[in-house]
Amino acid sequence: MKKSYFIWLAIHCIVWVLAFSEFGTELIPRQLKGMSIYLILLFIVPLFKENPLMQTILFCVQALLTILIFYPMNNELSQYGILIQSLIMAEAVFYLSRSKSLIVIAVQLASAAVILILSSDPISQLVWCALYYLLLVVALLYHQVIHNREKEARMSNEALLEEYRKMKRQLLVEEQQARQDERMLIGHEIHDSVGHKLTALLFQFEAFRLTAAEKDKETIGKLKELAEQSLEETRQAVRSFKQSEVGGLQGVIRLIRKLEIESFMKINFSVKHGAFAAPLTGEQSFAIYRAVQEALTNIMKHSSSREAQVIFEAPGGSIFRFEVVNATTHDRYFQEGYGLKAMRERLEKVGGTLEIEYETHHFLVRGTIRLAEWGGSDD
């Protein structure tokens, strides 16, 4: 209502300035009192935004005041009086419901009829005024119908959009739960089948070692050691299946999707120069995931903008670089906090670096990690 109120106020000011110029020095005390009360009510109306009944009463009082203000001077009808009466009816239609706006229109038309009857204008001009008011009322009521329909459609669309977002969030939760259940099932299958068989194999190796010849014990020991390593790797795989949080580049994609659905952020994600094919270790991938997560979380907490840009690239195949950029609208004091310090330490542990650029129009977090040789090394 604030913006629309100032628009209406500006229109009223223009019309009243023109009306004052028409009256000149011929104003009488009755008109001055009427104008003063009218202008006071003009500033009081917004205070009763939540009370339509009080607004209806105030609009009706303004309509009646037009009789005191524009009572025919020298038996002539004021054209600016017609404009101000039109503004009162237009405001009532804009702010009030159909029934309450009709009450204001009826009071205003009655006031206009009194002024027209008391004037000595020719019949043709009275007919013109009557036709003008008729067309004005029809146009205003038609506008109110269209406006109400658009408002209802907008509210319906917002309700549908909110329901759609709730469904997307629910689907995401169900998808994550189904994925986690599937991971747990696979983990149990590995534990129950492969793990148990490897354990049984270790017992058989130990039993065989106790009865084997001395020359074969070394070979059996190596086989047992290999089986123990396989069992440990199997247990690590099972533990990783039980983890609900997925790191690395896949985790970043899921994080971006989650933020767009739940937090209504707009994130532009770009992958350049073969970033997905970069030979990152598991620890490096998880460090990248945590860094991007922290950067996006900081944007949600401290930035007025809900947009961000995430860029992954591996130029030349020797380094992996990621950037998180957020547009800022104002310059303020910046101090590196605990989250950014922890991000820097995590990247340094995996052979990476962290750069932070804070300027008037953007805030940038850039991480760089040196990669192993693409071709790898043969053992």
N, C-alpha and C positions, 0 to 999 in steps of 0.2 A: 504493500500500500504506500510505502514511503515515496517511491519513484513516481507513481501515478498521482499522488497528492501534490507534489511539486509541479507536475505538468498542469494539473487543474488550477493550482495557485497562480502559475504564470499566465494562463489564459484569463483568469479573473482580473489580474493586475492590468493586463492590456485593455480589457473591456472597460474597467473602471476608470482608467486614465482617460480614455476617450469620452466616457460619460461625464467626468468632471470638466473636461474641456467644453462639453456642450452646455453644461449648466452655467459655467462661468461664475459670476458674482450674484446670480439670482437664487442661490440656495437659501431656503428658509429653515428655521429651527427644526421643524418636523422632519424635513429631509435629512438634515445633519444627524439627528438622533437615529433615524432609520438606517442611514449608512453606517454609523458607528456600531450599532448593534449587529448589523449584517456582517461587517468585517470581523467583529469579535467572534461571531459564530463560525466564520470561515476557518478560524484557527482552532476552534474548539472541537469541530467535527471529528478530526483524526483521533482525539483522545477516547472516543467511544467506538473504536474499531470492533471490539468484542461485544458491543451492545447495539444490535441493529434497531431495536425499538427506540432507543434514545436518538440514534442518528435520524430515524424517520421523523421524530418530533422536531429536531433541529432544522431539517430540510423544510418541513412545513412552516416553521416560524420564519425562515428566510423567504419562503414563497409569499407569506402574508406581508412581510416587510416591504416587498416591492410595491404594494399599494401606497404605503406612506412615502416611499422614495419617488416613485414615478407617477404619482397622482397627476393627471394632465395639467401641465403649466400652460397657461394661456390657451386652454382647451386643445392642446396639441399632444399627439402621442409620441413618446420617445422611442426611437429605433434601438437605442442601446438598452432600454428597458426590456425590449423583446429578446435581445441577445442574452441578457442576464437571466431572464426567466427560462430561456432555453438551456442555459448552463445548469441551472438548478435541477431541471428535469433530467438532463443528461447525467449529472452526477448521481442522482437518485437511482437511475436505471443501472449505472455502472457499479455502485456499491451495494445496493439493496436487492432483496428478493423480488419476485414478480408482484406479490400481494402488497408489500410495503412500498414499492416504487409506484404502484398504481395509486396509492393513497396520496403520495407527494404530488403526482401528476394531476390528480383531481383537485387538490388544494391550489396548485399553481394555475391550472386552467380557470378555476373560479376567480382567483386574483386577477388574472389577465382579462377575464370577462368584465369584472368591475371597472378596470381601467378603460377598457374599450367602450363600455357603455357611457362612462362619464366624459369621454372625449367627444369632440364635435367634428371628427373626421368624416369625410363622405362615406356613403354606403360601400362604394367600390373598395376603399381601403380597409374597411372593416371586414368585408368578405375575403379580401386578400390575407388579412391577419388570421382569420378563422381557418382558411385553407392551409396557411403555413403551419399553424399549431396542429392541425389534423395530420398533415404529412410528417411533421416532426415526431408526434407521438407514435405513429405507425412505424417510422424508421427506427426509433429508439427501442420499441418493444421487439421489433424483428431482430435488431442487433442483440438484444438481451437473450433471445431464444438461441441465436447462433452461438453467442458467447457461452451460454450455459451448456450447450451441446459439446462445444470444444473442451470446456472444463471437465465435463463428465468423461469425455473420451480420453483426455490427458490423465485423469485420475485412474481410469480403467487400465490404460497402458502402463502407468507406473506400478499398479497392483500386479499386472501380468508380468512385468519385468522383474519385480521383486520375487514373485513366485518362481519365475524362470531361474533366477539366481539361486534361490533356495534349492530348487531341483538339481542344478548343476553342482552345488556344494554337496548335496546328498549323494549324487552319483559319484562324485570324486571320493567321498568318504567310503562309499560301498566298494568302489573300484580298488582303493587302497587296502581295504579290509580283505577283499577277495584275493588280491595279490599277496598280502601277508599270509593269509591262510594257505595259499598255494605254496609259498616259500616254506612255511612251517611243515606242510605235508611232505614236500621234497626233502627237507632236512630230516624229518623222522624216518623217511624211507632210506636215506643214506645211512643214518645212524643204526637203524635196525638191521639192514642187510649188509652193506659194505663194512660198517664198523664192527659188527659182531663177527663177521667172517675173518676180518683182519685180526681181531682179538684171538679167535680160535686158531688162526694160523700162527700167531706168536707162541701160544701154548704148545702147539705141535713142534715148532722149531726148537723151543726150549727142551721139550721131552726128547726130541731127536738128538739134540746136542749132548744131552747127558749120556746117551747110549752110543753115540757115534765114536768113530776112531779119532785119535788125536790129530791126525793130518786133516780131517774134515771139519774139525771144530771151528777153525778160522773162517772157512767158507760159510758155514752155518751161521756164525756170528754176524758176518756181513749181511747175509740174507735176513736175519732177524732185525738187524739195525735198519735195513731198507723197509721192512714191514712196519717197524715202529714209526719211521718217518711218514710212511703212507697213512698210518692210523692218525698221527698228529695232524697231518694236512686235512684228513677227512673231518676230524673234529673241528678244525678251524673253519672249514667250509660250512659245517652244520651251524656253528656259532654265527657266521656271517648271514646265513639264511634266516636266523632268528632276529637279526637286527631290523628294526622297523624303519630306520632312517637310511636312505640311500644317498651316498655322496657322489662326488665326481660330476662329470658333465651331464649325466642322466639326472642326477639329483638337482642340478641347476635348472634344467628344463621343467622338472616337476615343481620346483620352488616358484618359478616364474608363473606357471599355470595356476598354482595355488593363490599367489598374490593377486593375480588378475581377477580370479573368481571371487575370493573372499574379501579382499581389501580394495577392489575396484581400481587397482593401479593399471596404468597403461605402460607396458614395457616393450620396447623395440629390441628384439634379440637378433644379432647378426653374427654369422660365422664366416670367417675369411681365411684364405690361404691354408686350407687343409687342417683346421684346428681339431676336428673330430678324429683325424688320423694321427695326431701327435702321440708319440710313445710315452705317455705319462704313467708314472707308477701310481699304485693305489693311494699312497700317502700324499703324493702331489695332487691327485684328483680331489681328494678330500679337503686338502688345504684350499684349493681353488673354490670348492663349493662353500666352505665356511667363510671365505673372504667375500664372495658375492652375496651370500646370505646376510652378513653383517652390514655390507654397504647398502643393500636394499632396505634392511631394517632401519638404518639411520635415516634414509630418505623418508620412510613412513613416519618416523618420530619427529624429525626436525625440519623437514622441508614443507613449504606451502604448496609445492607442485606435486601432483600425483603421477608424473611421467618420469620415466628413466630410460636410458639406453645402455644395453649390455652388449659388448663386443668381444668375441673370441677370435684369436688369430695366432698362427704359427709361422711367421715370415722366415723363409730360408730353411725351415726345418731345424733350426738350432735353438730356438727359444719358443716358449708359449707365453702369450701375452693376453691379458683380459683387462677390459676397461668398463667401469660403471660410471655413467655421466648423468648428472641431474641438473636441469636448468634452474637457476636461482633468480629471484626477482629483486633482491636487495642485498646490499653488502652489510655484513655484520661480523662481529668478532668471532673468530674460529680458534678453537684449541683442541688439539688431538687428545681424545679421551681413551678410556681403558679398552674399548672395543677395537679401535684402530691400532692401538699398541699391540694388543693380542694378535690381531690380524698380521701385523708386520712380523712379529716373532714366529708365528706359525709358518709364514712363507719363507723366512730366513732358515728355518730348520730343514726345509726341503730344497735349499739352494736357490731361493728366489728373493726378490726385492719388492718393495712397495713404495709407490710414489703418490703423493696427494697434491692436487692443484686446486686452489680455491681462489676464484676470481669473481668479479662482479656479476657475471651472467651465467656461470656454471661452476659446479663442484665435481671434480673428477678423481676417481680412485683407479690407479693403474698398477697391476701386479705383473711381474715378469719372472718366469721360471726357466732355467737352462735345461734343455732336453738332452737325453742320451742320444748317441748316434742312431740315425734312422735304420741303418743296416743291422744294428745290434752287434754283439760279439759272440762268437762261438766258443762254447766251453769244451 
